[in-house]
Amino acid sequence: MNDRLKSAVRLLLLVLLVGCQRHAVKPAATERQAAAPPAKEAFETVLWDGKTLRGPLVLGPDGKGSVGADRLTKADISLIRRPSEAAETSGVADFSKLPPGFAPLSDGEIAQYRQRAETAASIYKGSDSVLCLDKGENLMDPDGSKIYRYHALFAILKESGRSVADVSVYFQEGRDRARIFFIRTIFASGQSQFAGAETFTVSVPSQQAQFVDTRGRILAGKAPCVTVGCLVEYAYEQEEYNPEVKEFFFPGYIFQSNKPVLDSVVDCFVPTGTPLNFATPHMSASAAKPSRVDREAFDGYRWEMHDVPPVVSEPFMPAESDILPRMEASLFFDWKKLMAVTGKFQKERIEATPEVKSLAEEITAGKTTDDEKVAAIYAWIQKNINYLSIKASLSSSWSGHPASETLKNGYGDCTDVAVLFASLCRAVGVDAYPAIVKTNDHGTMLTDIPVPDANHAITLVYPDGRPRFLDATASDYRYPYFREDDHGIKAIIHLKEEIMDVPLPGPEDNMRDSRQEITLAPDGAAKITEVNTYTGPYEANVRGYWRYVPPELRGQVMAQYLQRRVPGAMLENFDLGDLENLDKQLQMKIDYRLPNLATRLKDLYIFSLPNFAQEFPEATLDERAFDVVLPTTACYETSVKVLLPDGYEFAGAPEPLSLRGKHLYFEGAISFSGGGKPAFEVKQVFKRLTNRIPVAEYPEYRKECAKIAAWTDLKIVLKSAPQTVSPEAEQ
């Protein structure tokens, strides 16, 4: 669908890896187009009598219309075109010359779609719009140039649905060109109003702080006067006329949306006799098989789905690519042939120049083992290479800039960092390779056929010959831990011509170990000491957060956090240790007081343990349509020693809870210390063993979550200890 990830002429990792975001194909124009000023006229309507009218064109269903104050009928019109200036930025409007299937729909077709949209709206009452027509076309010419066309018709049901009126097409100067064929609003009366040429603009995409797109431009337009009850129709074309690699043709399409879709169709055309490889994840057997739509000099393939219901979102559901029906295609049938292209780029860029070798030796001076050397390089890159993406070509996007260039610049994006990391490791004798991946928050990489389904790059290193994946694009990870969105995914190692699994780390590799001591006072107040140590992403997230809080404000921020966690908390001491030292495990120590931890009821003394309860937001639904997907595994070990106030004793303890599930592990128990001041200790060990819970296993998982949540939210009850009276006192 056009409003999600759906362009089919993907320039692959050029768009894919720029900014380390999920690939999305963005549409096209030339330098001449970008430079052209917007036209002042809307349309040139040429009549059969030779007269040319300039201005917004309005046509009604009865064939009557107007251009400004001039009245006309459809029969009067010989040609509708954009003025010469507008043609440079927004394409043609000579509807008679548009490609088949991309001219405005007829009045009869519009009437049928309006009726079908009303039926869909009555069924799916929460939808703000209906995507009536969702038509794409991908075409590869024999010379390697590619064309993508798109035609859409929306029915607007609610105010929020008016956003579909905004049409934008991305292109790269010097490589692509783009044309918006037309944009029009069709009112409930049947009248149509086309967007005027003066509304079409070419602009530079917003340049975020960490991403610079040197060639990118956006051609944009807007449907006029859109209100609830209107239809919006538009069509555009993107042409890649100057491809870097002619064989790269990777059309893709998604056939479902968060709104009802009436007709979703995509055609793929390749030169006659050219084999097309394709995969159709999550499509039914009938829809997965394409029909043939051959045209002169081309072999054509068509996939289509009709009356597709909207996707209803759930918390912690899989990424769209893991659930929505889609088509992916490629001219490659052998992964090694595709890998060879990127491998060639990477091999050139990974070379360890004298500057790289000198730095690697300096970073690892005094280190004797491979693990020590890799850890030192890992920390150095995180501290010294800033994240900044500047891309202008396919090769730099796929394989990064040369390691020496990234080193000189002091910045780079994921591909640059992966290349530099591998180069530095190789310079000190540790084998290493850049790895192309798709982060787990964007779904599972498609490897059934050779297509570039990726959005990120990390590094595969071999300390002492053992494979280990690392991601130096972060800035807070202690070796050997790496980003959680890289966990449990697939990686393409182009230089090795292999597809490997990035392991899902064990729970202990994403852990918080909390040791607490609570000293209770008879009046219900408490003094608390909390010492937390961390590993993996948990450690990196804590470190990263506090690094960006100015040192002079950290105490204030922690005091506010404690107030939110336990109202009334008063911070006395807060120590974070050395946040900049990636060689040492992070430890946090907090001392604080609570004026009213416990509630006293006659001879009872009741309280809960702060920061002890486990919560499971992923298990709130009674039933699920989709799997639960979480970033990674986790482990929380918490031990709380409670020193009782004078004159009180423990009134009772919940039974220990021991749970050994497929997805969860839990041990919870209370023990009592003998001798000295009365005390008890509450311990829990919680482990999330997996990061995906299938729908069929969700009911049992939810029951286990409820048991753990109830036990960790335990209420501690003390009671006044009986007083011992001596015989003398009784007399």
Backbone hydrogen bonds, N-H to C=O, Kabsch-Sander energy under -0.5 kcal/mol:
donor,donor_aa,acceptor,acceptor_aa,energy
4,R,1,M,-1.6
6,K,4,R,-1.4
10,R,8,A,-1.3
10,R,250,F,-0.6
14,L,11,L,-1.8
15,V,12,L,-1.3
16,L,12,L,-4.0
17,L,13,L,-2.9
18,V,13,L,-0.7
20,C,17,L,-2.9
21,Q,18,V,-0.8
23,H,454,A,-0.7
26,K,24,A,-0.5
29,A,176,D,-0.6
29,A,177,R,-0.6
34,A,30,T,-2.6
35,A,31,E,-1.8
36,A,32,R,-1.0
36,A,33,Q,-0.5
44,E,81,R,-3.6
45,T,43,F,-0.6
45,T,53,L,-3.2
46,V,44,E,-0.7
46,V,79,L,-3.3
47,L,45,T,-0.5
47,L,51,K,-3.2
48,W,76,D,-2.2
50,G,47,L,-2.1
53,L,45,T,-2.7
55,G,43,F,-1.6
58,V,66,S,-2.5
59,L,192,S,-1.6
60,G,64,K,-3.2
63,G,60,G,-2.0
65,G,72,L,-3.0
66,S,58,V,-2.2
67,V,70,D,-2.3
68,G,56,P,-0.8
70,D,67,V,-1.9
72,L,65,G,-2.3
74,K,63,G,-2.7
76,D,73,T,-1.5
77,I,73,T,-0.5
77,I,74,K,-1.2
78,S,46,V,-3.0
79,L,46,V,-2.1
81,R,44,E,-2.5
87,A,83,P,-2.1
88,E,84,S,-0.8
88,E,85,E,-0.9
89,T,85,E,-0.7
89,T,86,A,-0.8
90,S,86,A,-3.1
91,G,87,A,-0.9
95,F,93,A,-1.5
97,K,94,D,-2.3
98,L,95,F,-1.1
102,F,99,P,-2.1
110,I,106,S,-2.5
111,A,107,D,-2.3
112,Q,108,G,-2.0
113,Y,109,E,-2.4
114,R,110,I,-2.5
115,Q,111,A,-1.9
116,R,112,Q,-2.3
117,A,113,Y,-2.6
118,E,114,R,-1.9
119,T,115,Q,-1.6
120,A,116,R,-2.3
121,A,117,A,-2.7
122,S,118,E,-1.6
123,I,119,T,-1.1
124,Y,120,A,-3.0
125,K,123,I,-0.9
127,S,124,Y,-1.6
130,V,155,A,-2.1
131,L,260,P,-2.7
132,C,130,V,-1.2
132,C,153,L,-2.0
133,L,153,L,-1.4
134,D,263,D,-2.4
135,K,151,H,-2.6
136,G,265,V,-2.8
137,E,149,R,-2.1
138,N,267,D,-3.1
139,L,147,I,-2.6
140,M,269,F,-2.3
141,D,139,L,-0.5
141,D,145,S,-2.8
144,G,141,D,-2.1
146,K,240,E,-1.7
147,I,139,L,-2.8
148,Y,238,Q,-3.1
149,R,137,E,-2.4
150,Y,236,Y,-2.2
151,H,135,K,-2.6
152,A,234,Y,-2.6
153,L,133,L,-1.8
154,F,232,V,-3.0
155,A,130,V,-2.5
156,I,154,F,-0.5
156,I,230,C,-2.7
157,L,128,D,-2.2
157,L,155,A,-0.6
158,K,128,D,-2.0
161,G,158,K,-1.2
162,R,159,E,-1.9
163,S,160,S,-1.1
164,V,161,G,-1.5
165,A,162,R,-2.0
166,D,163,S,-1.6
167,V,165,A,-0.6
167,V,221,G,-2.7
169,V,219,L,-2.9
171,F,217,R,-2.3
173,E,215,R,-2.3
175,R,172,Q,-2.0
176,D,172,Q,-2.8
177,R,239,E,-2.0
179,R,237,E,-2.4
181,F,179,R,-0.8
181,F,235,A,-1.5
182,F,235,A,-1.3
184,R,233,E,-2.8
185,T,193,Q,-2.7
186,I,231,L,-3.0
187,F,185,T,-0.6
187,F,191,Q,-2.8
190,G,187,F,-2.1
192,S,59,L,-3.2
193,Q,185,T,-2.4
194,F,57,L,-1.5
195,A,183,I,-3.2
197,A,42,A,-0.5
199,T,196,G,-1.9
200,F,197,A,-1.5
201,T,220,A,-2.3
203,S,218,I,-2.2
208,Q,206,S,-0.9
211,F,208,Q,-1.2
212,V,389,S,-3.8
214,T,212,V,-0.7
214,T,391,K,-1.1
217,R,171,F,-2.6
218,I,203,S,-2.9
219,L,169,V,-3.0
220,A,201,T,-2.7
220,A,218,I,-0.6
221,G,167,V,-2.7
223,A,165,A,-2.2
229,G,156,I,-2.3
230,C,227,T,-2.0
231,L,186,I,-2.4
232,V,154,F,-2.3
233,E,184,R,-2.4
234,Y,152,A,-2.0
235,A,182,F,-1.8
236,Y,150,Y,-2.1
237,E,179,R,-2.9
238,Q,148,Y,-3.1
239,E,177,R,-3.0
240,E,146,K,-3.1
241,Y,175,R,-1.0
241,Y,239,E,-1.0
242,N,175,R,-1.6
248,F,245,V,-1.6
249,F,247,E,-1.2
253,Y,327,M,-2.3
255,F,325,P,-2.5
261,V,308,V,-2.4
262,L,131,L,-2.5
263,D,132,C,-1.5
264,S,305,M,-2.9
265,V,134,D,-2.4
265,V,263,D,-0.5
266,V,303,W,-2.5
267,D,136,G,-1.9
268,C,301,Y,-2.5
269,F,138,N,-2.9
270,V,299,D,-2.3
272,T,297,A,-1.7
274,T,271,P,-2.4
277,N,330,S,-2.9
279,A,328,E,-2.8
283,M,280,T,-1.4
288,A,284,S,-2.4
289,K,285,A,-0.9
291,S,302,R,-2.2
293,V,300,G,-1.1
295,R,298,F,-1.0
298,F,295,R,-2.6
299,D,270,V,-3.3
300,G,298,F,-0.5
301,Y,268,C,-2.2
302,R,291,S,-2.6
303,W,266,V,-2.3
305,M,264,S,-2.5
307,D,262,L,-2.7
308,V,261,V,-2.9
311,V,257,S,-2.5
313,S,311,V,-0.7
317,M,314,E,-1.0
322,D,319,A,-1.8
323,I,320,E,-1.9
324,L,320,E,-2.9
326,R,281,P,-2.1
327,M,253,Y,-2.4
328,E,279,A,-2.6
329,A,251,P,-2.1
330,S,277,N,-2.7
337,K,334,D,-0.9
338,L,334,D,-1.3
339,M,335,W,-2.9
340,A,336,K,-1.7
341,V,337,K,-0.7
341,V,338,L,-0.8
342,T,338,L,-1.1
343,G,339,M,-3.2
344,K,340,A,-1.7
345,F,341,V,-1.5
346,Q,342,T,-2.9
347,K,343,G,-2.6
348,E,344,K,-1.5
349,R,345,F,-1.5
350,I,346,Q,-2.1
353,T,351,E,-1.1
357,K,353,T,-2.7
358,S,354,P,-2.5
359,L,355,E,-2.1
360,A,356,V,-2.5
361,E,357,K,-2.2
362,E,358,S,-1.9
363,I,359,L,-2.9
364,T,360,A,-1.9
365,A,362,E,-0.9
367,K,364,T,-2.5
373,K,369,T,-2.0
374,V,370,D,-2.9
375,A,371,D,-2.5
376,A,372,E,-2.0
377,I,373,K,-2.2
378,Y,374,V,-2.8
379,A,375,A,-2.3
380,W,376,A,-2.2
381,I,377,I,-2.5
382,Q,378,Y,-1.8
383,K,379,A,-1.7
384,N,380,W,-2.1
385,I,381,I,-2.5
386,N,384,N,-0.7
386,N,410,G,-2.5
388,L,386,N,-0.7
388,L,412,G,-1.6
389,S,210,Q,-3.2
390,I,388,L,-0.6
391,K,212,V,-1.3
397,S,393,S,-1.5
398,W,394,L,-2.6
399,S,395,S,-2.5
400,G,396,S,-1.4
403,A,349,R,-2.6
405,E,402,P,-0.6
406,T,402,P,-2.2
407,L,403,A,-2.4
408,K,404,S,-2.1
409,N,405,E,-2.7
410,G,406,T,-2.6
411,Y,406,T,-0.6
412,G,386,N,-2.0
417,V,413,D,-2.8
418,A,414,C,-2.4
419,V,415,T,-2.1
420,L,416,D,-2.5
421,F,417,V,-3.0
422,A,418,A,-2.1
423,S,419,V,-2.4
424,L,420,L,-2.6
425,C,421,F,-2.2
426,R,422,A,-2.4
427,A,423,S,-1.8
428,V,424,L,-0.7
428,V,425,C,-1.2
429,G,426,R,-1.7
430,V,425,C,-2.6
431,D,429,G,-0.6
433,Y,460,L,-2.6
435,A,458,I,-2.7
436,I,492,I,-2.5
437,V,456,H,-2.5
438,K,490,K,-0.7
440,N,485,D,-2.9
442,H,439,T,-2.2
443,G,440,N,-0.9
447,T,445,M,-0.6
451,V,449,I,-1.5
453,D,451,V,-1.4
454,A,452,P,-0.8
455,N,437,V,-2.4
456,H,437,V,-2.0
458,I,435,A,-2.7
459,T,470,L,-2.6
460,L,433,Y,-3.1
461,V,459,T,-0.6
461,V,468,R,-3.1
462,Y,431,D,-2.2
465,G,462,Y,-2.0
466,R,463,P,-2.1
468,R,461,V,-2.5
470,L,459,T,-2.6
474,A,471,D,-0.8
481,Y,478,R,-2.5
486,D,483,R,-1.4
487,H,484,E,-1.4
488,G,503,P,-0.9
489,I,486,D,-0.7
491,A,500,M,-3.0
492,I,436,I,-3.0
493,I,491,A,-0.7
493,I,498,E,-3.0
494,H,492,I,-0.9
496,K,493,I,-0.7
497,E,493,I,-1.0
498,E,493,I,-1.8
500,M,491,A,-2.9
500,M,498,E,-0.5
502,V,489,I,-3.6
502,V,500,M,-0.5
509,D,506,G,-2.1
510,N,507,P,-1.9
512,R,635,C,-1.9
513,D,533,T,-2.9
514,S,512,R,-0.6
514,S,637,E,-3.2
515,R,513,D,-0.5
515,R,531,V,-2.8
516,Q,514,S,-0.5
516,Q,639,S,-3.1
517,E,529,T,-2.2
518,I,641,K,-3.2
519,T,517,E,-0.5
519,T,527,K,-2.8
520,L,518,I,-0.7
520,L,643,L,-2.3
521,A,525,A,-2.7
524,G,521,A,-2.0
526,A,594,L,-2.6
527,K,519,T,-2.0
528,I,592,Y,-3.1
529,T,517,E,-2.2
530,E,590,I,-2.9
531,V,515,R,-2.6
532,N,588,M,-3.0
533,T,513,D,-2.2
534,Y,586,L,-1.4
535,T,511,M,-1.9
538,Y,535,T,-0.7
539,E,535,T,-1.3
540,A,536,G,-2.3
541,N,537,P,-2.9
542,V,538,Y,-2.1
543,R,539,E,-2.8
544,G,540,A,-3.1
545,Y,541,N,-2.2
546,W,542,V,-2.1
547,R,543,R,-2.0
548,Y,544,G,-1.0
548,Y,545,Y,-0.7
549,V,546,W,-1.1
553,L,550,P,-2.4
554,R,550,P,-0.8
554,R,551,P,-0.8
557,V,553,L,-2.5
558,M,554,R,-2.6
559,A,555,G,-2.3
560,Q,556,Q,-2.0
561,Y,557,V,-2.3
562,L,558,M,-2.7
563,Q,559,A,-1.8
564,R,560,Q,-1.8
565,R,561,Y,-2.4
566,V,562,L,-3.5
569,A,566,V,-1.9
570,M,593,R,-2.6
571,L,569,A,-0.5
572,E,591,D,-3.3
573,N,591,D,-2.0
575,D,589,K,-2.7
579,L,577,G,-0.9
581,N,578,D,-0.7
582,L,580,E,-1.0
584,K,581,N,-0.9
588,M,532,N,-2.9
589,K,575,D,-2.7
590,I,530,E,-2.8
591,D,573,N,-2.7
592,Y,528,I,-2.4
593,R,570,M,-2.3
594,L,526,A,-2.8
597,L,524,G,-1.1
597,L,594,L,-0.6
598,A,524,G,-2.2
599,T,606,I,-3.1
601,L,599,T,-0.5
601,L,604,L,-2.0
604,L,601,L,-2.8
605,Y,718,L,-2.3
606,I,599,T,-3.0
607,F,716,I,-2.1
609,L,714,L,-0.6
612,F,609,L,-0.8
619,A,616,F,-2.0
620,T,617,P,-1.0
628,V,693,I,-2.4
629,V,316,F,-2.8
629,V,627,D,-0.5
630,L,691,N,-3.0
634,A,688,R,-1.5
635,C,510,N,-1.9
636,Y,686,F,-2.6
637,E,512,R,-2.2
638,T,636,Y,-0.5
638,T,684,Q,-2.4
639,S,514,S,-2.5
640,V,682,V,-2.9
641,K,516,Q,-2.7
641,K,639,S,-0.5
642,V,640,V,-0.5
642,V,680,F,-3.1
643,L,518,I,-3.3
643,L,641,K,-0.5
644,L,642,V,-0.6
644,L,678,P,-2.3
648,Y,645,P,-1.5
649,E,719,K,-2.4
651,A,717,V,-2.5
657,L,668,G,-2.2
658,S,656,P,-0.5
659,L,666,F,-2.9
661,G,664,L,-2.8
665,Y,687,K,-2.2
666,F,659,L,-2.4
667,E,685,V,-1.6
668,G,657,L,-2.5
669,A,683,K,-2.0
671,S,681,E,-2.6
673,S,679,A,-1.8
679,A,673,S,-0.6
680,F,642,V,-1.8
681,E,671,S,-2.9
682,V,640,V,-2.6
683,K,669,A,-2.6
684,Q,638,T,-2.4
685,V,667,E,-2.2
686,F,636,Y,-2.6
687,K,665,Y,-2.6
688,R,634,A,-2.9
689,L,663,H,-2.7
689,L,687,K,-0.8
690,T,663,H,-0.8
693,I,628,V,-2.5
697,E,694,P,-1.2
698,Y,694,P,-0.7
698,Y,695,V,-1.2
701,Y,697,E,-2.1
702,R,698,Y,-2.9
703,K,699,P,-1.8
704,E,700,E,-2.1
705,C,701,Y,-2.4
706,A,702,R,-2.2
707,K,703,K,-2.0
708,I,704,E,-2.2
709,A,705,C,-2.9
710,A,706,A,-2.3
711,W,707,K,-2.2
712,T,708,I,-2.5
713,D,709,A,-0.9
714,L,711,W,-1.2
716,I,607,F,-3.4
716,I,714,L,-0.5
718,L,605,Y,-2.9
719,K,649,E,-2.4
720,S,603,D,-2.0
721,A,647,G,-2.9
725,V,723,Q,-0.6
730,E,726,S,-1.6
731,Q,727,P,-1.6
